Amino acid sequence: MIAVVLIVGAVGALALLRESSGQPVAETEPSSPSTPTPSPTPTAPPLTAAQKLLSTTSDPKACAVSFAGDGITADPQLQTQDARYEKLPIPRSDGRVFAGWYTSAADASAMSVAARVNGADLVTCSDRQQTLHAAWTTPAANAAEDAGIPILMYHQFTRKPEGEDSWLRANYTYIGDFDAQMAYIQESAFYLPTWDELGAFIDGALFLPKRSVIITDDDADITWLEQAAPVVDARRLLTTSFVITSARTEGTPNRFVLQRSHTHDMHRAGANGKGRMVNDDADTIAADLEQSAAILGAKEVVAYPFGHYNDTTKEGLRRAGFEMGRTIEHGYVRLGTDKLALPVIRMNYGMTVEDLKNAIG
């Protein structure tokens, strides 16, 4: 016991002696440095399909539009803010009728026409993204709506309230009457279907409300371009101008005017005094329409020159890949209407807003 104490005391004395002399004191058990545990590198959440789409463009106006709803599998689309929606999908489903795209699920459930979105509307986004919600209805409800879609047909325009004094007097709409008619359509919140929607409606695959109307002009006359086109632009009303492309190759006058075919060079009389569309063979008609489509960058629908058409005319349209042909025959487009014989509501000089109301509701 005494020996142990002496040894401990000697060691302590030696340590004190080394400390006082500046020599390092040996540790009985060396300590190991502490190594910090590395933090895991955070993993970025995967990009959504819409975000991936946006990553492919630097356009500040680009908008990734996604689609939601029962049975909807459509991929997001890149659209451009402040431009009209282009090529929105029209899904089809056995036993159901598509009732359009809406800006919210609640509006889709209510099928609110005021909130329905299509190619007549400008793209709006939040943080460069938008989600559109699908609505569906039943074939029975679609049939019960019994919608008859009017296609308005205008021609030339005049600033003279008394009209033009010529053999084409009936073709000239006083621009004041036209503006009042367009104001009625705008203020009454009519739905403005696109041509692909009209085709799907005829097939029974798309629901269109009764208060729908399609606005068209024939010939792309200078009076249309200078007087009427600015009206539909200011009122943001989708309108189709049927262009004779041998006479006009310029682009659309504004973002609310679709340009579609009035043929390339068939707005002329053939051998029997009627239009070339009922004089030439199907291949010649198809070649003319292909040339027209190449200039316009679109097919979809043709307005028959002078309203002349027959079975050969229809075959020419089919060969050229056009789905619809518009006549000058009076009537409304309904479920099952012949797509190559679409009727119209002709708008003549002197027709007022009251006349328009009587024609379209």
QUIKAWO-V672397 format. One record per residue. N is the residue number from 0. OMEGA is omega in degrees with one decimal (NA if undefined). Layout:
# QUIKAWO-V672397
N,OMEGA + N,OMEGA
This chain:
# QUIKAWO-V672397
0,178.8 + 1,-179.4 + 2,-178.8 + 3,179.4 + 4,179.5 + 5,-178.0 + 6,179.4 + 7,179.3 + 8,179.4 + 9,179.9 + 10,179.4 + 11,179.4 + 12,179.7 + 13,-180.0 + 14,179.2 + 15,179.9 + 16,-179.8 + 17,-178.9 + 18,-178.5 + 19,179.6 + 20,179.6 + 21,178.6 + 22,179.8 + 23,179.9 + 24,-178.9 + 25,176.7 + 26,-178.8 + 27,-179.1 + 28,-175.8 + 29,179.0 + 30,179.7 + 31,179.5 + 32,179.8 + 33,-179.9 + 34,-178.9 + 35,177.7 + 36,-176.5 + 37,177.2 + 38,179.1 + 39,178.2 + 40,-178.3 + 41,179.1 + 42,-179.9 + 43,178.2 + 44,-178.6 + 45,178.6 + 46,172.7 + 47,178.4 + 48,179.0 + 49,179.1 + 50,176.3 + 51,179.5 + 52,179.6 + 53,-179.6 + 54,-178.8 + 55,-177.4 + 56,175.5 + 57,-178.7 + 58,-178.7 + 59,179.1 + 60,179.9 + 61,179.1 + 62,176.2 + 63,-178.1 + 64,178.6 + 65,-175.5 + 66,-176.1 + 67,176.6 + 68,-177.7 + 69,176.6 + 70,-177.6 + 71,179.4 + 72,-176.5 + 73,176.5 + 74,175.3 + 75,178.1 + 76,170.5 + 77,174.6 + 78,-177.8 + 79,179.3 + 80,-179.6 + 81,168.9 + 82,177.8 + 83,173.2 + 84,179.6 + 85,170.0 + 86,173.6 + 87,-178.0 + 88,172.6 + 89,-176.9 + 90,177.0 + 91,-177.7 + 92,179.8 + 93,176.7 + 94,178.8 + 95,178.4 + 96,179.5 + 97,-176.3 + 98,170.2 + 99,179.5 + 100,-176.4 + 101,-174.6 + 102,175.6 + 103,178.3 + 104,179.5 + 105,178.2 + 106,177.8 + 107,179.7 + 108,-179.3 + 109,-175.2 + 110,-178.0 + 111,-176.1 + 112,-178.2 + 113,-178.7 + 114,179.9 + 115,-173.9 + 116,174.3 + 117,-176.0 + 118,173.0 + 119,-173.1 + 120,176.2 + 121,-179.8 + 122,172.4 + 123,-175.0 + 124,170.0 + 125,-176.1 + 126,174.3 + 127,177.8 + 128,177.6 + 129,174.3 + 130,176.3 + 131,-173.6 + 132,-176.1 + 133,171.4 + 134,178.3 + 135,172.3 + 136,-176.7 + 137,174.0 + 138,179.8 + 139,179.0 + 140,178.2 + 141,178.4 + 142,-178.7 + 143,177.1 + 144,175.9 + 145,-178.5 + 146,170.4 + 147,-171.2 + 148,177.5 + 149,171.3 + 150,-179.9 + 151,-179.8 + 152,173.9 + 153,177.2 + 154,-179.6 + 155,-176.4 + 156,-179.9 + 157,175.1 + 158,179.9 + 159,178.0 + 160,-179.9 + 161,177.5 + 162,-179.8 + 163,-179.5 + 164,179.1 + 165,-179.5 + 166,176.6 + 167,-176.0 + 168,-176.9 + 169,-178.7 + 170,-172.9 + 171,175.4 + 172,175.0 + 173,-171.7 + 174,175.6 + 175,176.0 + 176,-179.7 + 177,-179.8 + 178,178.9 + 179,178.0 + 180,178.5 + 181,176.6 + 182,178.3 + 183,179.8 + 184,-179.4 + 185,-174.7 + 186,178.7 + 187,175.6 + 188,173.5 + 189,173.7 + 190,-176.5 + 191,-176.9 + 192,169.3 + 193,-177.0 + 194,177.9 + 195,174.3 + 196,179.5 + 197,178.0 + 198,179.3 + 199,176.1 + 200,179.2 + 201,179.9 + 202,-175.2 + 203,-177.4 + 204,-176.3 + 205,176.0 + 206,170.4 + 207,178.5 + 208,179.8 + 209,-179.0 + 210,175.3 + 211,178.0 + 212,174.2 + 213,-177.5 + 214,179.3 + 215,173.1 + 216,177.2 + 217,167.1 + 218,-175.3 + 219,178.5 + 220,-178.9 + 221,179.3 + 222,173.3 + 223,-175.9 + 224,-174.3 + 225,-173.5 + 226,-170.9 + 227,-178.6 + 228,175.9 + 229,178.8 + 230,-178.7 + 231,176.1 + 232,-178.7 + 233,-178.1 + 234,176.5 + 235,-179.5 + 236,179.0 + 237,-177.9 + 238,176.0 + 239,174.4 + 240,178.3 + 241,-168.0 + 242,169.1 + 243,-168.3 + 244,171.9 + 245,-179.5 + 246,-177.2 + 247,179.8 + 248,-179.3 + 249,179.1 + 250,-176.9 + 251,-179.9 + 252,176.7 + 253,-170.2 + 254,178.9 + 255,179.5 + 256,170.2 + 257,173.9 + 258,179.5 + 259,-165.3 + 260,165.8 + 261,-173.4 + 262,176.2 + 263,-176.2 + 264,-179.4 + 265,176.0 + 266,180.0 + 267,179.9 + 268,174.8 + 269,-172.8 + 270,-176.1 + 271,179.3 + 272,175.7 + 273,-175.8 + 274,-179.1 + 275,-178.0 + 276,176.3 + 277,178.3 + 278,-176.3 + 279,179.8 + 280,-173.5 + 281,-179.6 + 282,179.1 + 283,177.0 + 284,-179.3 + 285,-179.6 + 286,178.0 + 287,-178.3 + 288,175.2 + 289,178.9 + 290,177.5 + 291,-178.8 + 292,179.3 + 293,178.9 + 294,-175.9 + 295,-177.8 + 296,-179.6 + 297,176.0 + 298,177.6 + 299,-167.9 + 300,176.3 + 301,168.6 + 302,-176.6 + 303,175.7 + 304,-177.5 + 305,-176.5 + 306,-176.2 + 307,176.5 + 308,174.9 + 309,-177.9 + 310,177.1 + 311,176.4 + 312,-179.5 + 313,179.5 + 314,176.3 + 315,177.8 + 316,-179.7 + 317,-178.5 + 318,179.1 + 319,176.9 + 320,176.1 + 321,-178.0 + 322,-171.2 + 323,174.7 + 324,-177.0 + 325,-177.3 + 326,169.2 + 327,179.5 + 328,-176.3 + 329,176.1 + 330,-176.3 + 331,177.7 + 332,-178.5 + 333,174.8 + 334,176.8 + 335,177.4 + 336,175.3 + 337,-177.1 + 338,179.7 + 339,176.8 + 340,-177.6 + 341,178.2 + 342,-177.5 + 343,166.8 + 344,-177.1 + 345,178.9 + 346,-175.8 + 347,175.3 + 348,176.4 + 349,178.4 + 350,-175.9 + 351,175.6 + 352,178.0 + 353,176.7 + 354,178.3 + 355,178.6 + 356,179.9 + 357,-176.8 + 358,-172.4 + 359,177.9 + 360,NA
